[in-house]
């Protein structure tokens, strides 16, 4: 344009900033916005909104907030788009307090919240672990005559799930059809996970089994949550069955799925199944984590197979998995049961290098082994 001796105006700038915003070029959008005063072009609410939205998409919550706060000084009145973009920027940046502050300032500015602004504010509270505030926002929607959508419900359910409020999560899920909102994969997965964390394994499985009827295909998250529910409910056979169904349905199990299934077998004394599952992890191109190892070691310990427990424990550093006090406890206990006091003592001696303070379980197991060796 300068080469063609055509001066850009506010419409040109707005279009260019919006193009950069939509293209995910936040830095370029900001650069254009900041060049407006030099070109003697006064930014409008559209200019600010496009720039704030660009920052929001680029994860630049500080810049977004700075631009928003600069609007009144520039005699530009923020509108619903400005607020929603700024709240969303804070939400994505994990700044729940800033997001909530912006949302709560809307009535004073005579700006009516929309479902988008509610979604961003509730999601911010969810990410910040503020389930009560998220629920309060959700419950205030009818007063402002704003109807929740599936995103709103999912954010509120997820907030309750993270806060360990399975009853509230289930209540929200069951209320969705009443508000003519169809639950989706996220709705089911979050509610199943909430019930699993609340040790409501029957309810979690009931929800999981209802998914096909609702034409919602379970993914690895919903499967893992259902397997974890079986583990907590002592339903090892159902956990294994779900793991098998995953493969049939072409849903690849992850380390959480395997770890939960191994733990389910371990808790019920099914050490052979637990060990078989653990050995299947590398074949599935999944890296076992500390939970997988701990569950497998504990399974061998309960099955009275101290050598296998010790082999698994010793394999952890090679697999770049740092043993925890739980790993040591299980390995020491396995040695104790096998009458291997020297191995138990050695493990106990190494324990302070991993944890600052040996726990009672380790101490008592080692002492019992040493006492047995004396007699």
C-alpha positions in Angstrom: 0.0 0.0 0.0 2.7 2.6 0.8 4.4 1.8 -2.5 1.1 2.3 -4.3 0.8 5.6 -2.3 -2.4 4.4 -0.7 -2.8 5.2 3.0 -4.3 2.4 5.1 -7.3 3.5 7.2 -9.0 1.9 10.2 -10.9 -0.6 8.1 -7.7 -1.7 6.4 -5.9 -2.2 9.7 -8.9 -4.0 11.3 -9.0 -6.4 8.3 -5.3 -7.1 8.5 -5.2 -7.6 12.3 -8.3 -9.9 12.0 -6.5 -11.9 9.3 -3.4 -12.3 11.5 -5.6 -13.3 14.5 -7.5 -15.9 12.5 -4.2 -17.2 11.1 -2.7 -17.6 14.6 -0.1 -14.9 14.1 -0.5 -13.1 17.4 2.9 -11.2 17.2 2.1 -9.9 13.7 -1.4 -8.8 14.9 0.1 -6.9 17.8 2.7 -5.3 15.6 0.0 -4.0 13.3 -2.1 -2.8 16.2 0.9 -1.0 17.8 1.7 0.7 14.4 -1.7 2.4 14.2 -0.9 5.6 16.2 2.2 6.2 14.1 0.0 6.0 11.0 -2.4 8.5 12.7 -5.2 5.9 12.7 -7.3 5.7 15.8 -8.1 2.1 16.9 -11.7 1.2 17.3 -13.4 -1.5 19.4 -13.0 -3.8 16.4 -9.2 -3.2 16.4 -8.9 -3.9 20.1 -11.1 -7.0 19.9 -9.1 -8.5 17.0 -5.8 -7.8 18.9 -7.1 -9.2 22.2 -8.4 -12.3 20.4 -5.0 -12.7 18.7 -3.3 -12.6 22.1 -5.9 -15.1 23.5 -5.1 -17.5 20.7 -1.4 -17.0 21.1 -1.5 -17.7 24.8 -0.5 -14.1 25.7 -2.9 -13.4 28.5 -0.8 -10.5 29.9 -0.9 -8.7 26.6 -4.6 -9.4 26.2 -5.3 -8.0 29.7 -3.1 -5.0 29.0 -5.0 -4.2 25.8 -8.3 -4.6 27.5 -7.4 -2.3 30.4 -6.1 0.3 27.9 -9.5 0.6 26.2 -11.2 3.1 28.5 -8.1 5.3 28.4 -8.4 5.3 24.6 -12.1 6.2 25.0 -13.1 2.9 23.5 -15.9 1.1 25.3 -15.3 -2.7 25.7 -18.2 -4.8 24.4 -19.2 -8.4 24.9 -16.5 -9.6 22.4 -13.8 -7.7 24.3 -14.8 -9.2 27.6 -15.2 -12.7 26.3 -11.8 -12.6 24.5 -10.1 -11.2 27.6 -11.7 -13.8 30.0 -10.8 -16.6 27.6 -7.2 -15.4 27.4 -7.0 -15.5 31.3 -8.7 -18.9 31.3 -6.1 -20.3 28.9 -3.3 -18.8 30.9 -4.6 -20.4 34.1 -5.5 -17.0 35.6 -8.9 -17.9 37.2 -8.9 -15.0 39.5 -8.4 -12.5 36.7 -11.0 -14.2 34.6 -13.5 -14.1 37.4 -12.7 -10.5 38.1 -13.4 -9.6 34.5 -16.6 -11.6 34.4 -17.9 -10.0 37.6 -17.2 -6.5 36.3 -19.5 -7.0 33.3 -22.8 -5.8 35.0 -21.1 -2.5 36.0 -20.1 -1.9 32.4 -23.7 -2.7 31.4 -22.5 -5.6 29.3 -24.7 -8.7 29.2 -22.8 -12.0 29.6 -23.3 -14.6 26.8 -22.8 -18.3 26.9 -19.3 -17.7 25.5 -18.3 -15.5 28.5 -19.9 -18.0 30.9 -18.0 -20.9 29.3 -14.7 -19.1 29.6 -15.3 -18.1 33.2 -16.5 -21.5 34.3 -13.6 -23.2 32.5 -11.1 -20.8 34.2 -12.5 -21.8 37.6 -12.4 -25.5 36.6 -8.7 -25.2 35.6 -8.0 -23.4 38.9 -9.6 -26.1 41.0 -12.4 -23.8 42.1 -15.4 -26.2 41.7 -17.6 -24.2 44.1 -17.1 -21.0 42.1 -17.6 -22.8 38.8 -20.9 -24.3 40.1 -22.1 -20.9 41.4 -21.5 -19.4 38.0 -23.4 -22.3 36.3 -26.3 -21.9 38.7 -26.5 -18.1 38.1 -27.2 -18.6 34.3 -31.0 -18.8 34.5 -31.1 -15.5 36.3 -29.3 -13.8 33.4 -31.5 -15.8 30.9 -28.5 -17.5 29.4 -28.9 -21.1 28.3 -26.0 -23.4 29.0 -24.6 -25.5 26.1 -22.6 -28.7 26.1 -19.3 -26.7 26.7 -20.8 -25.0 29.8 -22.0 -28.3 31.2 -18.7 -30.1 30.5 -16.7 -27.4 32.2 -19.0 -27.5 35.3 -18.9 -31.3 35.4 -15.1 -31.3 35.0 -14.7 -28.7 37.8 -16.7 -31.0 40.2 -14.7 -34.1 39.0 -11.4 -32.3 39.9 -12.8 -31.2 43.2 -13.8 -34.8 44.1 -17.6 -33.9 44.0 -19.0 -37.0 42.3 -22.6 -36.3 43.4 -22.6 -32.8 42.0 -20.9 -34.0 38.7 -23.6 -36.7 38.3 -26.4 -34.3 39.1 -25.2 -31.9 36.4 -24.8 -34.8 33.9 -28.3 -36.1 34.6 -29.8 -32.5 34.3 -28.4 -32.0 30.8 -31.4 -33.6 28.9 -33.7 -31.3 30.9 -32.0 -28.3 29.4 -32.1 -29.9 26.0 -28.3 -30.4 26.0 -27.0 -33.7 24.6 -24.1 -35.2 26.6 -21.0 -35.8 24.4 -17.8 -37.8 24.9 -16.4 -35.2 27.3 -19.6 -35.2 29.4 -19.5 -39.0 29.8 -15.7 -39.2 30.4 -15.7 -36.5 33.1 -18.7 -37.9 34.9 -17.3 -41.5 34.8 -14.0 -40.2 36.1 -15.9 -38.3 38.9 -17.7 -41.5 40.0 -14.5 -43.5 39.8 -12.7 -41.0 42.0 -15.6 -41.1 44.4 -15.3 -44.9 44.5 -18.7 -45.3 42.9 -17.7 -48.1 40.5 -21.2 -49.4 39.8 -22.4 -45.9 38.8 -19.2 -45.4 36.7 -19.8 -48.7 34.8 -23.5 -47.9 34.4 -22.6 -44.6 32.7 -19.9 -46.3 30.6 -22.3 -49.0 29.4 -24.9 -46.4 28.5 -22.6 -44.7 26.0 -23.3 -46.9 22.9 -27.1 -46.3 23.3 -26.4 -42.6 23.3 -24.4 -43.1 20.2 -21.2 -41.8 22.0 -18.1 -43.9 21.2 -15.8 -44.3 24.3 -12.2 -43.2 23.9 -9.1 -44.0 25.9 -10.1 -41.6 28.6 -13.5 -43.0 29.2 -12.1 -46.6 29.1 -9.3 -45.8 31.5 -11.8 -44.2 33.9 -14.1 -47.2 33.7 -11.1 -49.6 34.3 -10.0 -47.5 37.3 -13.5 -47.7 38.7 -13.4 -51.6 38.4 -10.0 -51.5 40.1 -11.4 -49.5 43.1 -14.4 -51.8 43.2 -12.3 -54.9 43.3 -13.7 -56.0 39.9 -10.5 -57.4 38.3 -12.3 -59.6 35.8 -14.4 -56.6 34.5 -11.2 -54.5 34.3 -9.5 -57.2 32.1 -12.7 -57.5 30.0 -12.7 -53.8 29.3 -9.0 -53.8 28.4 -9.8 -56.6 25.8 -12.8 -54.7 24.4 -10.6 -51.7 23.9 -8.4 -53.6 21.4 -11.5 -55.0 19.6 -12.9 -51.5 19.3 -9.5 -50.2 18.0 -9.0 -47.9 21.0 -5.3 -48.0 22.0 -4.8 -48.5 25.7 -2.4 -46.0 27.4 -0.3 -46.4 30.5 -3.3 -45.3 32.7 -5.4 -48.1 31.2 -2.7 -50.7 31.8 -1.8 -49.4 35.3 -5.4 -49.5 36.4 -5.9 -53.1 35.1 -2.7 -54.3 36.8 -3.7 -52.6 40.1 -7.1 -54.3 39.8 -5.4 -57.7 39.5 -2.9 -56.9 42.2 -5.6 -56.0 44.7 -7.4 -59.3 44.2 -4.2 -61.4 44.4 -4.2 -62.2 40.7 -0.4 -61.8 40.4 -0.1 -63.9 37.2 -2.6 -61.7 35.4 -0.9 -58.6 36.7 2.5 -59.8 35.5 1.1 -60.8 32.1 -0.4 -57.4 31.7 2.8 -55.6 32.7 4.8 -57.7 30.2 2.3 -56.7 27.5 2.9 -53.0 28.0 6.1 -52.7 25.8 4.4 -54.8 23.1 1.7 -52.2 23.0 4.4 -49.5 22.5 3.5 -48.0 25.9 6.1 -47.0 28.5 5.3 -48.3 32.0 5.4 -45.7 34.7 6.0 -45.8 38.5 2.3 -46.8 39.1 2.6 -49.8 36.7 5.8 -50.9 38.3 4.5 -50.5 41.9 1.3 -52.5 41.1 3.3 -55.3 39.4 5.8 -55.5 42.3 3.0 -55.5 44.9 1.2 -58.3 42.9 4.4 -60.4 43.0 4.8 -59.6 46.7 1.2 -60.8 47.4 1.8 -63.9 45.3 4.9 -64.8 47.3 7.3 -64.3 44.4 10.1 -62.3 45.8 12.5 -62.9 43.0 10.2 -61.5 40.4 9.3 -58.6 42.6 13.0 -57.8 43.0 13.7 -58.2 39.3 10.9 -55.7 38.5 12.3 -53.3 41.2 15.8 -53.5 39.8 14.6 -52.9 36.3 13.1 -49.5 37.2 16.3 -47.4 36.9 17.1 -49.0 33.5 13.6 -48.0 32.4 14.3 -44.4 33.7 11.6 -44.8 36.3 12.4 -43.4 39.7 11.3 -45.8 42.5 9.2 -44.3 45.3 8.8 -45.3 48.9 5.8 -47.5 47.7 8.2 -49.4 45.4 10.6 -49.9 48.2 7.9 -51.0 50.6 6.5 -53.6 48.2 10.0 -54.9 47.3 11.1 -55.1 51.0 7.8 -56.8 51.9 8.3 -59.4 49.1 11.8 -60.1 50.5 10.4 -60.4 54.0 7.8 -63.0 52.9 10.6 -64.9 51.1 12.8 -64.8 54.2 15.4 -62.8 52.3 16.7 -60.7 55.2 19.9 -59.6 53.5 18.0 -58.3 50.4 15.5 -56.6 52.7 18.3 -54.9 54.7 20.1 -53.8 51.5 16.9 -52.2 50.1 16.2 -50.5 53.4 19.7 -49.1 53.5 19.2 -47.6 50.0 15.9 -46.1 51.0 17.1 -42.8 52.5 18.8 -42.0 49.1 15.4 -41.9 47.5 13.3 -40.5 50.3 14.3 -38.3 53.1 12.5 -40.3 55.8 11.8 -44.1 55.8 8.2 -44.8 56.5 6.9 -47.1 59.2 5.9 -49.8 56.7 9.4 -50.2 55.4 10.9 -50.2 58.9 8.5 -52.7 60.3 8.9 -55.1 57.3 12.7 -55.0 57.6 12.6 -55.5 61.4 10.3 -58.5 61.0 12.6 -60.0 58.5 15.7 -59.4 60.7 13.8 -60.9 63.7 12.9 -63.9 61.7 16.6 -64.4 60.6 17.7 -64.2 64.3 15.4 -67.0 65.3 
